[in-house]
Amino acid sequence: MGSKTSFDFDSNIDTALNDGQLRKNLRNAMDILVEKRRAIFPDSDQLQQLRAAGNAIKRRALKKLPQLLEQLEAKCTANGIHVHWAEDTSQANHIILEIMRRHEASAVVKGKSMVSEEMHLNRFLEAHGLEGVETDLGEFIIQLNHETPSHIIVPAIHKNKDEVAAIFHEKLTGTPYTEDVEELTAIARRTLRERFADAKVGLSGVNFAIAETGTLLLVENEGNGRMCTTVPDVHVAVMGLEKVVEKLSDVPPLLRLLTGSATGQLITTYINMISSPRKADEKDGPKEVHLVILDNGRSSILADPQLRQTLLCIRCGTCLNHCPVYVRIGGHAYGHVYPGPIGKILTPQMEGLEKAGVLATASSLCGACGEVCPVKIPIPDLIRRLRYESYDQEAAAVVDGGGYKKNFAETMVWKGWELANRSPLLNELGTRVAGAMGNHLPKVGPLKQWTSVRTAPRIARKSLHQRLRDEGVNHE
C-alpha cells in the first residue's frame, strides 16, 4: 500500500537545509528562546512540581470534558455569549461567514489564533469576497508576504529584520526602507490602527475557557488582541474543544507554565478575561460576543486513552524550540498548520496517516520535546505509536489510514527476521553468512539511504558463540 501524502516532505526538508539564511535565522532565535526559558525556571524541582500540577489540571479537564463543555456553554449563554458548535473546519468557517454577513462586515481584524489557521479562515473569507486582517505583528508580516506561520508562538521567526524591512518597503505603499526595529513596529502600528477603527467584527483565539465562570482567557504581548476584542461591535472567539478547564483556580499554574515556556516571561503584558458582551453601564467593549467551539477530530483523539494526551497541549511552542529537527528546517517544511513535535502527533491524528503520517518520521526520538513539555505530554511515545500504526492496520483503532506504509516486500523481510530469530539453526546460518561477507554488504535501496548519513555498522567475522566454541568454552 503506497503513501498518499499530498506534499513532498523530503523535498521541503532539502530546500530548508540548503537555505543558509533560514538556518541562521532559526538558530539565532531558538538560542534566545531556549535561554529565556531556562532563566525563568531556575529551580528544577519547582519546575517539575509545576509541570505535574499542569498535567493533573489538564488531565482532569479531559476526563470531564463533555460535562465541562456543557457547563461552559450554559455559563457563557447565561453571561450573554452566543455559543456555536462546529464539527469540522467547514462548519466553523460558515458560522463566521454568517456572522460577518449579518453585520455587513467586509473584513475581520484578527488576533493570533492557531485554530483560525487550522480552519484556513483567511483563504475561505477571500473566496467569499471578504478579508481577514492579521494584527499580530508576526502574522501581519507573513500575511504581507503571502506566507503561513512558521512557528506556533512566533509566526515570523524565520525572518530577520532586514527581510522584514524589505517586505514593508515593497508591500506597504509609500513606506521608506528602514531596518530600525522600533520604526518598523511603528509602521505596522499606524497601518493596523486604521483597520481597527473601521472593523465591525474582531476575531481572537482562546488560551483557556473556564467552565466555572464562562470566561474566555487570552494572553498576548502586543495589545492587538485587546483591540480585536473590544473595539469592533462584534467579537468572535474560536477555540478547539480541548481548551476548556474546570475552575478559575486552575488558570494561574497553567499561565505560569504557558508564558514561561513560550516566551520566557513570568507573565505576558496583557491577560484578557472576557465573560460577557458590553453591559448597559459600560462604555466600551463589543455589543456581541460569539464563541465557536471546534471539534475537527478532537473527539476521536479523546477516545483513545494514550493518544488523548495530545490534547493536553497548551500551545506554548517550547517543543519546537528544543527540537533538533525543527531548529534546522523551520515550520514551513512540515507542510501543515502545526509544525514541530506537537505537529508530528496532532496533524496525523486530525488528517489521517496517509496524508500526514510522514511527519512522525521527522524525529530523532532524542526525547527533548518530552523533557521540556510544560504539561508532560509523552511526545516521543506518541510518535512511536503513530509510526507503529503506519504499518499495522489492525492496531489503528483510532487514527485513519493505519497500515498505509505496509507493503509485501517489507512484510516478508520482517517475517524472515522473525523466523531467523526463532530458529537457532537459521540464526547460526545467517550469522555465518553476514560474518563471511564482513563489511562488503551491498549498499543498495534502503540500506544505501540509511548509510548515506550514518556510519555503516561493522560486522564481526565470527559470532560470539563461534568464538566461544573455538576457544573451547562450554556456553550451552
C-alpha positions as CSV (number, residue, x, y, z in Angstrom):
1,M,0.0,0.0,0.0
2,G,1.7,3.2,-1.1
3,S,1.8,6.6,0.6
4,K,-0.8,9.2,-0.4
5,T,1.0,12.2,1.2
6,S,-0.2,15.4,-0.5
7,F,3.1,17.2,-0.2
8,D,6.8,16.3,-0.8
9,F,8.3,16.3,2.7
10,D,11.7,15.2,1.6
11,S,11.9,18.0,-1.0
12,N,10.8,20.5,1.6
13,I,13.5,19.3,4.0
14,D,16.2,19.5,1.3
15,T,15.1,23.1,0.4
16,A,15.2,24.2,4.1
17,L,18.6,22.6,4.8
18,N,20.0,24.3,1.8
19,D,18.7,27.7,2.8
20,G,21.6,29.2,4.8
21,Q,19.8,32.4,5.8
22,L,16.8,30.4,7.1
23,R,19.0,28.2,9.3
24,K,20.9,31.1,10.7
25,N,17.7,33.0,11.5
26,L,16.2,29.9,13.2
27,R,19.4,29.2,15.2
28,N,19.7,32.7,16.5
29,A,16.0,32.9,17.5
30,M,15.9,29.4,19.1
31,D,19.0,30.0,21.2
32,I,17.4,33.1,22.7
33,L,14.1,31.4,23.4
34,V,15.7,28.4,25.0
35,E,17.9,30.5,27.2
36,K,15.0,32.7,28.3
37,R,13.0,29.6,29.3
38,R,16.0,28.2,31.2
39,A,16.4,31.5,33.1
40,I,12.7,31.8,34.0
41,F,12.6,28.3,35.5
42,P,15.9,28.2,37.5
43,D,14.7,25.7,40.2
44,S,14.4,22.3,38.6
45,D,12.5,20.7,41.4
46,Q,10.0,23.6,41.5
47,L,9.5,23.3,37.7
48,Q,8.8,19.6,38.0
49,Q,6.2,20.2,40.6
50,L,4.6,22.9,38.4
51,R,4.6,20.6,35.4
52,A,3.0,17.8,37.5
53,A,0.3,20.3,38.5
54,G,-0.3,21.4,35.0
55,N,-0.6,17.9,33.8
56,A,-3.1,17.0,36.6
57,I,-5.2,20.0,35.8
58,K,-5.4,19.2,32.1
59,R,-5.9,15.5,32.6
60,R,-8.8,16.3,35.0
61,A,-10.3,18.6,32.3
62,L,-10.1,15.9,29.6
63,K,-11.6,13.3,31.9
64,K,-14.6,15.6,32.4
65,L,-14.6,17.2,29.0
66,P,-18.2,16.5,27.9
67,Q,-19.6,17.8,31.2
68,L,-17.2,20.8,31.2
69,L,-18.2,21.8,27.7
70,E,-21.9,21.7,28.6
71,Q,-21.1,23.8,31.7
72,L,-19.1,26.2,29.7
73,E,-22.0,26.6,27.2
74,A,-24.5,27.1,30.0
75,K,-22.4,29.7,31.8
76,C,-21.4,31.6,28.6
77,T,-25.1,31.7,27.5
78,A,-26.2,33.0,30.9
79,N,-23.5,35.7,30.5
80,G,-24.8,36.8,27.1
81,I,-22.2,35.0,24.9
82,H,-23.5,33.1,21.9
83,V,-22.1,29.6,21.7
84,H,-21.7,27.8,18.4
85,W,-20.6,24.2,17.9
86,A,-18.6,23.2,14.8
87,E,-17.9,19.6,13.9
88,D,-15.3,20.5,11.3
89,T,-13.5,23.5,9.9
90,S,-16.0,24.0,7.1
91,Q,-18.8,24.4,9.6
92,A,-16.8,26.7,11.7
93,N,-15.9,28.9,8.7
94,H,-19.5,29.1,7.6
95,I,-20.6,30.2,11.1
96,I,-18.1,33.1,11.0
97,L,-19.2,33.9,7.4
98,E,-22.8,34.1,8.5
99,I,-22.0,36.4,11.4
100,M,-20.0,38.8,9.2
101,R,-22.7,38.9,6.6
102,R,-25.4,39.6,9.2
103,H,-23.3,42.6,10.3
104,E,-22.4,43.7,6.8
105,A,-18.7,43.4,7.6
106,S,-16.3,43.2,4.6
107,A,-13.3,42.4,6.8
108,V,-12.5,40.9,10.2
109,V,-9.5,42.0,12.3
110,K,-7.8,39.0,13.8
111,G,-5.8,38.4,16.9
112,K,-3.4,35.5,16.9
113,S,-5.3,32.2,16.6
114,M,-3.9,28.8,15.6
115,V,-7.4,27.4,15.3
116,S,-8.2,30.0,12.6
117,E,-5.1,28.8,10.8
118,E,-6.3,25.3,11.2
119,M,-9.6,26.5,9.6
120,H,-7.7,28.3,6.8
121,L,-10.1,31.1,7.6
122,N,-8.4,33.8,5.6
123,R,-8.4,31.8,2.4
124,F,-12.1,30.9,3.0
125,L,-13.1,34.5,3.5
126,E,-11.1,35.6,0.4
127,A,-13.1,33.1,-1.7
128,H,-16.3,34.8,-0.5
129,G,-15.1,38.3,-1.2
130,L,-14.2,39.1,2.4
131,E,-10.9,39.8,4.1
132,G,-9.1,38.5,7.2
133,V,-6.7,41.1,8.6
134,E,-3.9,39.7,10.8
135,T,-3.0,42.2,13.5
136,D,-0.3,40.2,15.5
137,L,3.0,41.7,14.3
138,G,4.5,38.4,13.2
139,E,1.2,37.3,11.5
140,F,1.0,40.8,9.8
141,I,4.5,40.4,8.4
142,I,3.9,37.0,6.9
143,Q,0.4,37.9,5.6
144,L,2.0,40.8,3.7
145,N,4.4,38.3,2.2
146,H,1.7,35.7,1.4
147,E,3.2,33.1,3.8
148,T,1.8,31.0,6.6
149,P,3.2,30.9,10.1
150,S,6.4,29.1,10.7
151,H,6.0,28.8,14.5
152,I,3.1,28.4,16.9
153,I,4.1,31.4,19.0
154,V,6.5,33.4,16.8
155,P,4.9,33.2,13.3
156,A,7.7,35.2,11.5
157,I,10.6,33.6,13.4
158,H,12.2,32.6,10.1
159,K,12.6,36.3,9.1
160,N,15.3,38.7,10.2
161,K,14.9,42.4,10.5
162,D,16.5,43.0,7.0
163,E,13.9,40.7,5.4
164,V,11.1,42.4,7.3
165,A,12.3,45.8,6.2
166,A,12.3,44.7,2.6
167,I,8.7,43.3,2.9
168,F,7.4,46.5,4.4
169,H,9.1,48.7,1.8
170,E,7.8,46.5,-1.0
171,K,4.3,45.8,0.2
172,L,3.2,48.9,2.1
173,T,2.9,51.8,-0.4
174,G,5.0,54.8,0.4
175,T,6.9,53.1,3.2
176,P,10.6,54.1,3.2
177,Y,13.2,51.3,3.7
178,T,14.4,51.1,7.3
179,E,16.0,48.3,9.4
180,D,15.3,50.1,12.7
181,V,13.1,47.7,14.7
182,E,11.2,50.5,16.5
183,E,10.4,52.2,13.2
184,L,9.2,49.0,11.7
185,T,6.9,48.4,14.6
186,A,5.6,51.9,14.4
187,I,4.8,51.5,10.7
188,A,2.8,48.3,11.5
189,R,1.0,50.0,14.3
190,R,0.0,53.0,12.2
191,T,-1.2,50.7,9.4
192,L,-3.3,48.5,11.7
193,R,-4.8,51.3,13.7
194,E,-6.9,52.3,10.7
195,R,-8.1,48.7,10.3
196,F,-9.1,48.5,14.0
197,A,-11.1,51.8,13.7
198,D,-13.0,50.6,10.6
199,A,-13.7,47.0,11.7
200,K,-17.2,45.8,12.5
201,V,-16.0,42.3,13.6
202,G,-13.0,41.2,15.5
203,L,-11.7,37.6,16.0
204,S,-9.5,36.0,18.6
205,G,-8.4,32.6,19.8
206,V,-8.8,31.3,23.3
207,N,-6.0,30.2,25.5
208,F,-8.2,28.8,28.3
209,A,-12.0,28.7,28.6
210,I,-13.1,28.5,32.2
211,A,-16.2,26.3,32.6
212,E,-16.9,27.5,36.2
213,T,-17.4,31.2,35.2
214,G,-18.0,31.1,31.4
215,T,-14.8,33.1,30.9
216,L,-12.6,33.3,27.8
217,L,-9.0,34.0,28.7
218,L,-6.5,35.3,26.1
219,V,-2.8,36.1,26.7
220,E,-0.7,38.4,24.5
221,N,2.1,40.9,24.5
222,E,1.2,43.5,21.8
223,G,-2.3,44.8,22.7
224,N,-3.7,43.9,19.4
225,G,-5.7,41.1,20.9
226,R,-7.4,43.6,23.3
227,M,-8.1,45.9,20.3
228,C,-9.7,43.0,18.3
229,T,-11.9,42.0,21.3
230,T,-13.0,45.5,22.4
231,V,-13.0,48.0,19.5
232,P,-15.3,46.2,17.0
233,D,-19.0,45.8,17.9
234,V,-18.8,42.1,17.4
235,H,-16.2,39.8,18.9
236,V,-15.9,36.2,17.6
237,A,-13.7,33.8,19.6
238,V,-12.6,30.4,18.1
239,M,-11.2,27.5,20.1
240,G,-10.6,23.8,20.0
241,L,-12.8,22.0,22.4
242,E,-9.7,20.9,24.5
243,K,-9.1,24.4,25.7
244,V,-11.7,24.2,28.5
245,V,-10.5,24.0,32.1
246,E,-12.7,23.4,35.1
247,K,-12.1,26.2,37.5
248,L,-10.7,29.7,37.7
249,S,-8.2,28.5,40.2
250,D,-6.7,26.2,37.5
251,V,-5.5,29.1,35.5
252,P,-2.5,30.5,37.5
253,P,-0.3,27.4,37.3
254,L,-1.2,27.0,33.6
255,L,-0.4,30.6,32.9
256,R,2.9,30.3,34.6
257,L,3.8,27.3,32.5
258,L,2.5,28.8,29.3
259,T,4.2,32.2,29.5
260,G,7.4,30.8,30.9
261,S,7.7,28.1,28.3
262,A,6.5,30.2,25.3
263,T,8.4,33.5,25.8
264,G,10.4,33.2,29.0
265,Q,8.2,35.7,30.8
266,L,6.7,35.5,34.3
267,I,3.6,36.8,32.8
268,T,2.6,38.4,29.4
269,T,1.9,42.1,29.0
270,Y,-1.9,41.5,28.6
271,I,-4.2,39.0,30.2
272,N,-7.7,39.4,28.8
273,M,-10.6,37.7,30.6
274,I,-13.9,38.0,28.7
275,S,-17.1,36.9,30.4
276,S,-19.8,38.9,28.6
277,P,-20.5,41.5,25.9
278,R,-20.7,45.2,26.9
279,K,-23.2,45.8,29.7
280,A,-25.6,48.7,29.9
281,D,-23.4,50.7,32.3
282,E,-20.2,50.1,30.4
283,K,-18.6,52.5,27.9
284,D,-16.6,50.1,25.7
285,G,-16.4,46.5,24.6
286,P,-18.3,44.6,22.0
287,K,-22.0,44.5,21.8
288,E,-22.0,40.9,20.8
289,V,-19.6,38.0,21.7
290,H,-19.7,34.7,19.9
291,L,-17.8,31.6,20.9
292,V,-17.1,28.9,18.2
293,I,-16.1,25.6,19.7
294,L,-14.3,23.4,17.1
295,D,-14.1,19.6,17.2
296,N,-12.3,18.7,13.9
297,G,-11.3,15.2,15.0
298,R,-10.5,16.0,18.6
299,S,-13.4,13.8,19.9
300,S,-11.8,10.8,18.2
301,I,-8.4,11.6,19.7
302,L,-10.1,11.9,23.1
303,A,-11.5,8.4,22.8
304,D,-8.0,6.8,22.9
305,P,-6.5,6.6,26.4
306,Q,-3.0,7.1,25.1
307,L,-3.5,9.4,22.2
308,R,-5.7,11.7,24.2
309,Q,-2.6,13.1,25.9
310,T,-2.1,15.1,22.7
311,L,-5.0,17.2,23.8
312,L,-3.1,18.3,27.0
313,C,-1.2,20.7,24.8
314,I,-1.4,24.4,25.8
315,R,0.3,25.6,22.5
316,C,3.4,27.1,24.1
317,G,5.7,26.0,21.3
318,T,8.7,25.1,23.5
319,C,8.8,21.6,22.0
320,L,9.6,23.3,18.7
321,N,12.4,25.4,20.2
322,H,14.2,22.4,21.6
323,C,13.7,20.0,18.7
324,P,16.9,19.4,16.7
325,V,14.8,18.7,13.5
326,Y,12.6,21.8,13.7
327,V,15.6,24.1,14.5
328,R,17.2,23.0,11.2
329,I,14.2,23.0,8.9
330,G,11.7,25.5,10.3
331,G,7.9,25.3,10.2
332,H,7.1,25.6,6.5
333,A,8.9,22.3,5.7
334,Y,6.2,20.4,7.6
335,G,3.6,21.4,5.1
336,H,0.8,21.7,7.6
337,V,-0.5,24.2,10.2
338,Y,1.1,22.7,13.2
339,P,4.8,22.1,12.8
340,G,7.5,20.6,15.1
341,P,6.9,17.8,17.6
342,I,3.3,18.7,18.5
343,G,2.5,18.8,14.8
344,K,4.0,15.4,14.3
345,I,1.5,13.8,16.6
346,L,-1.5,16.1,16.2
347,T,-1.7,16.5,12.4
348,P,-1.7,12.8,11.6
349,Q,-4.5,12.2,14.0
350,M,-6.6,15.0,12.6
351,E,-5.9,14.4,8.9
352,G,-5.0,10.7,8.8
353,L,-1.8,8.8,8.5
354,E,-1.9,8.5,4.7
355,K,-1.9,12.3,4.4
356,A,0.3,13.3,7.3
357,G,1.8,10.2,8.8
358,V,5.2,11.0,7.2
359,L,5.6,13.8,9.8
360,A,6.1,11.2,12.5
361,T,9.3,10.1,10.8
362,A,10.9,13.6,11.2
363,S,12.2,12.8,14.7
364,S,15.4,11.5,16.1
365,L,13.5,10.4,19.2
366,C,16.0,12.2,21.4
367,G,13.3,12.9,23.9
368,A,14.0,16.7,24.2
369,C,10.3,17.6,23.4
370,G,9.0,15.3,26.2
371,E,11.5,16.6,28.7
372,V,10.5,20.3,28.2
373,C,6.8,20.0,27.6
374,P,5.2,22.0,30.4
375,V,2.2,19.6,30.8
376,K,4.3,16.5,30.4
377,I,2.9,15.1,27.1
378,P,5.0,12.0,26.3
379,I,5.5,13.1,22.7
380,P,8.2,10.5,21.8
381,D,5.9,7.7,23.0
382,L,3.1,9.1,20.8
383,I,5.4,9.4,17.8
384,R,6.3,5.7,18.2
385,R,2.7,4.8,18.4
386,L,1.9,6.6,15.2
387,R,4.9,5.1,13.4
388,Y,3.7,1.6,14.5
389,E,0.2,2.3,13.3
390,S,1.5,3.4,9.9
391,Y,2.5,-0.3,9.4
392,D,-0.2,-2.1,11.4
393,Q,-3.7,-1.7,10.1
394,E,-5.3,-3.8,12.8
395,A,-3.8,-1.8,15.6
396,A,-5.0,1.6,14.2
397,A,-8.3,1.7,16.0
398,V,-8.5,5.5,16.1
399,V,-6.2,7.0,13.5
400,D,-7.4,6.9,9.9
401,G,-5.0,5.4,7.4
402,G,-3.5,2.8,9.6
403,G,-1.2,0.4,7.8
404,Y,-0.7,2.8,4.8
405,K,3.0,2.0,4.8
406,K,2.6,-1.7,4.8
407,N,4.0,-3.5,1.7
408,F,4.7,-7.1,0.7
409,A,8.5,-6.8,0.4
410,E,8.9,-5.3,3.9
411,T,6.5,-7.7,5.4
412,M,8.5,-10.6,4.0
413,V,11.7,-9.1,5.3
414,W,10.3,-8.9,8.8
415,K,8.8,-12.3,8.6
416,G,12.2,-13.6,7.6
417,W,13.8,-11.7,10.5
418,E,11.3,-13.3,12.9
419,L,11.8,-16.8,11.5
420,A,15.6,-16.4,11.8
421,N,15.4,-15.3,15.4
422,R,13.0,-18.1,16.3
423,S,15.2,-20.9,14.7
424,P,18.7,-21.4,16.2
425,L,19.8,-23.1,13.0
426,L,18.7,-20.3,10.7
427,N,20.2,-17.8,13.1
428,E,23.5,-19.5,13.1
429,L,23.5,-19.7,9.3
430,G,22.6,-16.1,8.9
431,T,25.3,-15.0,11.3
432,R,27.9,-17.0,9.4
433,V,26.9,-15.5,6.1
434,A,27.0,-12.0,7.4
435,G,30.3,-12.6,9.0
436,A,31.8,-14.1,5.8
437,M,30.6,-11.0,3.8
438,G,32.1,-8.8,6.5
439,N,31.9,-5.1,5.6
440,H,31.1,-5.8,2.0
441,L,27.3,-5.9,2.2
442,P,25.9,-4.3,-0.9
443,K,24.6,-0.8,0.0
444,V,21.5,-0.6,-2.1
445,G,17.9,0.5,-1.6
446,P,17.0,1.5,2.0
447,L,20.5,0.4,3.2
448,K,22.2,2.9,0.9
449,Q,19.9,5.7,2.0
450,W,20.4,4.8,5.7
451,T,24.2,4.7,5.4
452,S,24.3,7.9,3.4
453,V,24.0,9.9,6.7
454,R,25.3,7.2,9.2
455,T,28.4,5.1,9.6
456,A,27.6,1.6,8.5
457,P,27.9,-1.0,11.3
458,R,31.0,-3.2,11.3
459,I,30.1,-6.9,11.3
460,A,32.4,-9.3,13.2
461,R,33.8,-12.2,11.1
462,K,32.9,-14.6,13.9
463,S,29.8,-14.6,16.2
464,L,30.3,-14.7,20.0
465,H,29.0,-18.3,20.0
466,Q,31.6,-19.3,17.4
467,R,34.4,-17.6,19.2
468,L,33.5,-19.4,22.4
469,R,33.4,-22.7,20.6
470,D,36.8,-22.1,19.0
471,E,38.2,-21.3,22.5
472,G,36.7,-24.4,24.0
473,V,34.3,-22.6,26.3
474,N,31.1,-24.5,27.0
475,H,28.3,-21.9,26.6
476,E,25.3,-24.2,26.3
